[in-house]
C-alpha cells in the first residue's frame, strides 16, 4: 500500500480534507493526547468511500519505537472507570458468543479490560509493546502479557474466540493487512471487537481539525461506512456498530479539556472538587466513538 491508496477501500483518488499537519521530518513523531489538531500531516479523504487518513504515514519502525516508550500514569488512577467501560465492552462481545472462551486483547495497555474479562470467566492473553503498561499489567494485575509488536507477537493460530482492539486500528498504517493477520488468530466462529473514533460523526465534522481525535499518533480516521468496507475487504462479517462512550472520572475529562484551554480546565476542576463531584464517574456520550463487532472470516 502507498500513501496514494485509500487504507479502507484501496481506491481513490485522495484529496485534501483538513490542513492540519506539517511534514514529518520537521516535527518528528510526537505523542500527545491533550493538544488537539496536531496530526503528523494534512488529512486527505478518499473520493470513492470517504475514508480519511494522513497524507504521508510514518514508518512502522517509528511507530513501534514510540509505543515501546509510551507511558500515561493518569490511566492507572482511572481504574474504576476503565473497568466499567470494559464490562460494557465485554457485554457487547458476549451477545455474539455461545460461551466465554479465550480472549486476546491486542494493545491491552495496563490491562484493565483483560482483568475484567478474567473476572467474567474468560481465559485471557494480552499483547502490549509499552514497557510501562506491560509491566503494570503483568506485575500489578497478574495478567499473562506478551510484550511485543501487536502484529508480530508469537501467538497460536486459530485459537482465540474473541479478539479486542480497543483504540488501536486508527494507529496502524496498513489496517487491511492487520485485520487479515488477526483473522488467522481467530478460532472458527470467533468475533473481533473494535473501538475507535468515528470521524463521520456530527461532532467530528463540526470540529474539523480541532476534534480531540486529531492527534499525531492517529493515522487513520474511520467512519461507520469506511470501517464496514474495510472489514468486508478483510473477509469479516460486520454484526454490530454502535456508539461506545468511555467512563472516566469528571476530573479526568476536565484534564482533557486542557488541550483547548488550561485556565478553563483548571477552573472547572477546582469548582467540581469544591462541590464534591470531581471524582464522580461520568460517561458522556459525544457520539464520536464507535464499538464494532464482526464475525471472523469463514475457515476453509
C-alpha positions in Angstrom: 0.0 0.0 0.0 1.2 3.5 -0.8 0.2 6.9 0.5 -1.8 7.3 -2.7 -4.1 4.4 -1.8 -7.1 4.5 0.5 -6.5 2.3 3.5 -10.2 1.4 3.7 -11.3 0.6 0.1 -8.0 0.5 -1.7 -9.2 3.1 -4.2 -9.1 6.8 -4.5 -8.2 9.4 -5.5 -7.3 11.1 -2.2 -7.8 14.8 -1.9 -7.1 17.3 0.8 -9.7 17.4 3.5 -8.1 19.2 6.5 -4.9 21.2 6.5 -3.6 20.3 10.0 -0.1 18.9 9.7 3.5 19.7 9.0 5.9 17.4 7.3 7.2 14.5 9.4 10.8 15.4 9.0 10.1 18.9 10.5 8.1 17.9 13.6 9.0 14.3 14.3 6.6 11.8 15.8 5.4 13.5 19.0 2.8 11.6 21.0 0.1 13.7 22.7 -3.5 13.2 23.9 -4.1 16.6 25.3 -3.2 19.0 22.5 -5.6 18.7 19.6 -5.3 19.5 15.9 -1.7 18.3 15.7 -1.6 15.5 13.2 1.6 14.4 11.5 0.4 15.6 8.2 -2.6 17.0 6.4 -5.7 14.8 6.4 -6.9 13.6 3.0 -10.2 12.0 2.0 -10.9 9.2 -0.4 -13.3 10.2 -3.2 -14.5 6.6 -3.5 -15.5 5.7 0.1 -15.0 8.9 2.1 -12.3 7.4 4.4 -9.8 9.8 5.8 -6.1 9.3 6.6 -3.0 11.4 6.9 -1.3 12.3 3.6 2.0 10.7 4.4 2.3 8.0 7.0 5.3 7.3 9.3 7.2 4.0 9.1 6.2 1.1 11.3 9.7 1.3 12.9 9.0 4.9 14.1 5.6 3.9 15.4 6.9 0.9 17.3 9.7 2.9 19.0 7.1 5.4 20.1 4.8 2.9 21.7 7.6 0.9 23.5 8.4 4.1 25.4 4.9 5.3 25.9 3.5 5.7 29.5 0.5 7.5 30.9 0.3 7.4 34.7 -3.1 9.1 34.8 -4.7 6.0 33.2 -3.6 3.9 36.2 -5.6 6.1 38.5 -8.7 5.7 36.4 -9.2 2.0 37.1 -12.8 2.1 38.3 -14.0 3.9 35.2 -11.9 1.8 32.8 -13.3 -1.4 34.4 -16.8 0.0 34.0 -16.1 0.6 30.3 -14.5 -2.9 30.0 -17.6 -4.6 31.4 -19.8 -2.7 28.9 -17.5 -3.8 26.0 -17.4 -7.4 27.1 -21.2 -7.5 27.4 -21.4 -6.4 23.7 -18.9 -9.2 22.7 -20.8 -11.8 24.7 -24.0 -11.1 23.0 -22.5 -12.8 19.9 -20.8 -15.7 21.7 -22.2 -19.1 22.8 -19.7 -19.4 25.6 -16.8 -17.5 27.2 -13.6 -19.0 25.9 -10.2 -17.5 25.0 -9.9 -13.7 24.7 -6.9 -11.8 23.2 -6.5 -8.1 23.7 -4.1 -6.6 21.2 -2.8 -3.3 22.6 -4.1 -4.1 26.1 -2.3 -1.1 27.7 -2.4 -1.5 31.5 -4.8 -4.5 31.3 -8.0 -3.4 32.9 -10.2 -4.9 30.2 -8.3 -8.2 30.5 -8.7 -8.2 34.3 -12.5 -7.6 33.8 -12.7 -10.4 31.3 -10.8 -12.8 33.6 -13.4 -11.9 36.4 -16.2 -12.8 33.9 -14.7 -16.3 33.2 -12.6 -15.7 30.1 -9.2 -17.2 29.6 -7.2 -14.1 28.7 -4.0 -13.1 26.9 -2.7 -9.6 26.2 -0.2 -8.1 23.8 1.4 -4.7 24.6 4.5 -3.0 23.3 4.8 -0.4 26.1 7.4 -1.3 28.8 5.4 0.7 31.3 2.0 -0.7 30.5 3.1 -4.4 30.0 5.0 -4.3 33.4 2.0 -2.9 35.2 -0.4 -5.4 33.7 1.9 -8.3 34.5 3.1 -7.4 37.9 0.2 -5.4 39.4 -2.7 -7.3 37.9 -1.1 -10.7 37.4 -2.1 -11.0 33.7 -0.4 -13.1 31.0 1.2 -10.4 28.8 3.2 -10.8 25.7 5.4 -7.7 25.3 5.8 -7.3 21.6 4.6 -5.5 18.5 0.9 -6.2 18.1 1.2 -7.9 14.7 4.4 -9.9 15.1 3.9 -11.4 18.5 4.1 -15.1 18.6 0.6 -16.4 19.2 -1.1 -19.7 18.5 -3.1 -19.6 15.2 -6.9 -20.2 15.1 -7.1 -20.3 18.9 -8.9 -17.2 20.2 -12.7 -17.0 20.4 -12.7 -13.2 20.7 -10.0 -10.6 19.9 -10.2 -7.0 21.0 -8.5 -3.9 19.5 -9.5 -1.0 21.7 -8.4 2.3 20.3 -5.8 0.6 18.1 -6.8 0.4 14.5 -6.6 4.2 13.9 -2.9 4.0 14.8 -2.0 1.4 12.1 -0.5 2.3 8.7 -1.9 -0.8 7.0 -5.2 -1.8 8.7 -6.2 -4.2 6.0 -3.0 -6.3 6.5 -3.6 -6.1 10.3 -7.1 -7.4 10.0 -6.1 -10.2 7.7 -3.3 -11.3 10.2 -5.8 -11.1 13.1 -8.2 -13.4 11.2 -5.5 -16.1 11.4 -5.6 -15.9 15.2 -9.4 -16.3 15.5 -10.9 -19.7 16.1 -13.7 -20.7 13.8 -16.8 -18.6 14.6 -14.7 -16.2 16.6 -15.5 -12.4 16.8 -13.5 -9.3 16.6 -14.3 -6.2 18.6 -13.0 -2.8 17.6 -13.3 0.5 19.5 -12.2 3.6 17.5 -13.1 7.3 16.9 -15.9 7.9 14.5 -14.7 10.6 12.0 -18.0 10.5 10.3 -19.9 11.7 13.5 -21.6 15.0 13.6 -19.2 16.3 16.3 -16.1 15.3 14.3 -17.4 17.0 11.2 -18.3 20.1 13.2 -15.0 20.5 15.0 -12.8 19.7 12.0 -9.1 19.9 12.7 -9.8 20.8 16.4 -11.6 17.5 17.1 -9.8 15.8 20.0 -9.1 12.7 17.9 -6.8 14.7 15.6 -3.5 13.8 17.3 -0.1 12.8 16.0 -0.4 9.1 16.7 -3.7 8.7 14.7 -3.0 8.0 11.1 -6.5 6.7 10.1 -9.9 8.4 10.5 -12.6 5.8 10.0 -16.4 6.4 9.6 -19.0 3.8 10.1 -19.1 3.4 6.4 -15.4 3.1 5.8 -14.8 0.6 8.7 -17.6 -1.6 7.3 -15.9 -1.5 3.8 -12.5 -2.4 5.4 -13.9 -5.3 7.4 -15.6 -6.8 4.4 -12.5 -6.5 2.3 -10.6 -8.5 5.0 -13.3 -11.2 4.9 -15.2 -10.3 8.1 -19.0 -10.1 8.6 -19.9 -6.9 10.5 -22.5 -7.7 13.2 -22.9 -4.5 15.1 -21.8 -0.9 15.1 -22.9 1.3 17.9 -21.9 4.4 19.9 -19.4 3.4 22.6 -18.6 6.1 25.1 -15.9 5.7 27.8 -16.3 6.1 31.6 -13.8 8.2 33.4 -13.9 10.5 36.4 -15.1 14.1 36.0 -11.6 15.2 36.9 -10.1 13.2 34.0 -12.4 14.7 31.4 -11.7 18.2 32.7 -8.0 17.5 32.5 -8.5 16.5 28.8 -10.2 19.9 28.3 -6.7 21.5 29.0 -5.9 20.7 25.4 -8.2 23.6 24.5 -7.9 25.9 27.5 -5.7 25.3 30.6 -7.4 28.1 32.6 -10.8 26.7 31.8 -9.7 23.2 32.7 -8.2 24.3 36.0 -11.1 26.5 36.9 -13.7 23.8 36.3 -11.6 21.2 38.1 -11.4 23.4 41.2 -15.2 24.0 41.0 -16.0 20.3 40.7 -13.6 19.5 43.6 -15.2 22.1 45.8 -18.7 20.7 45.3 -17.5 17.1 45.6 -18.1 16.0 42.0 -14.5 15.8 40.6 -14.0 12.1 41.4 -17.5 11.0 40.3 -17.6 8.6 37.4 -19.0 10.1 34.2 -19.9 8.6 30.8 -20.6 11.5 28.5 -21.7 10.2 25.1 -20.5 12.6 22.4 -21.4 10.0 19.8 -18.0 10.2 18.2 -16.6 6.9 19.3 -17.8 3.6 17.9 -17.8 0.0 19.0 -17.8 -2.6 16.2 -18.4 -6.3 16.4 -17.6 -8.5 13.4 -17.5 -12.3 12.8 -14.2 -13.6 11.6 -13.7 -14.9 8.1 -15.0 -18.4 7.5 -12.3 -21.0 7.8 -11.8 -23.4 4.7 
